[in-house]
């Protein structure tokens, strides 16, 4: 199994509630649980690519532009503007 790079999940506080296991067994159980948490952690998200200036400007223009047509209800001015 892979180890999720260098990222590790927060380390939980693992303790044995009942004293049925010996100290060595309790340590082995805690180590196995910690290993399981490291191995099953979700992979890190890929870094988001920065948007270029042209794409950003085009997106801003598309959002800020007034609609060319009237609304589906026939209003010349859409609500909220």
C-alpha positions as CSV (number, residue, x, y, z in Angstrom):
1,X,0.0,0.0,0.0
2,X,1.1,3.5,-0.6
3,X,1.6,6.1,2.1
4,X,-0.1,9.2,0.7
5,X,3.2,11.0,0.2
6,X,4.4,13.0,3.2
7,X,0.9,14.1,4.3
8,X,-0.4,12.3,7.3
9,X,-3.8,12.5,8.9
10,X,-4.2,14.0,12.3
11,X,-3.0,11.5,14.9
12,X,-5.9,10.4,17.0
13,X,-5.6,9.6,20.7
14,X,-5.8,5.8,20.7
15,X,-6.1,4.0,24.0
16,X,-7.3,0.6,25.2
17,X,-10.3,1.0,27.4
18,X,-10.3,-2.4,29.0
19,X,-7.1,-4.0,30.4
20,X,-7.7,-7.4,28.7
21,X,-4.6,-7.0,26.5
22,X,-1.0,-6.8,27.8
23,X,1.1,-3.7,27.1
24,X,2.8,-5.3,24.1
25,X,-0.5,-6.3,22.6
26,X,-2.0,-2.9,23.2
27,X,1.0,-1.2,21.6
28,X,0.7,-3.6,18.6
29,X,-3.1,-2.8,18.2
30,X,-2.4,0.9,18.4
31,X,0.4,0.7,15.8
32,X,-1.9,-1.4,13.5
33,X,-4.7,1.2,13.8
34,X,-2.3,4.1,13.1
35,X,-0.9,2.3,10.1
36,X,-4.4,1.6,8.8
37,X,-5.2,5.3,9.2
38,X,-2.1,6.4,7.2
39,X,-2.7,3.8,4.5
40,X,-6.4,4.6,4.0
41,X,-6.1,8.4,4.1
42,X,-7.5,10.2,1.0
43,X,-4.9,11.3,-1.6
44,X,-4.0,15.0,-1.5
45,X,-5.9,17.2,-4.0
46,X,-4.0,18.2,-7.1
47,X,-3.1,21.9,-7.0
48,X,-5.5,24.1,-8.9
49,X,-4.0,25.5,-12.1
50,X,-3.9,29.3,-12.1
51,X,-6.3,30.8,-14.6
52,X,-4.7,33.0,-17.2
53,X,-5.7,36.7,-17.6
54,X,-7.7,36.1,-20.8
55,X,-9.8,33.4,-19.3
56,X,-10.4,35.3,-16.1
57,X,-11.4,38.4,-18.0
58,X,-13.8,36.4,-20.2
59,X,-15.4,34.9,-17.2
60,X,-15.9,38.3,-15.6
61,X,-17.4,39.7,-18.7
62,X,-19.8,36.8,-19.1
63,X,-21.0,37.3,-15.5
64,X,-21.2,41.1,-15.5
65,X,-22.9,41.4,-18.9
66,X,-26.6,42.3,-19.1
67,X,-28.7,39.8,-21.0
68,X,-29.4,40.7,-24.7
69,X,-32.9,39.3,-24.7
70,X,-35.8,39.9,-22.3
71,X,-36.5,37.4,-19.5
72,X,-38.6,34.4,-20.2
73,X,-41.6,36.3,-18.7
74,X,-41.2,39.2,-21.1
75,X,-39.8,41.7,-18.7
76,X,-37.3,44.0,-20.4
77,X,-35.4,44.4,-17.1
78,X,-34.5,41.2,-15.2
79,X,-35.3,41.2,-11.5
80,X,-32.5,42.0,-9.2
81,X,-30.7,44.5,-11.4
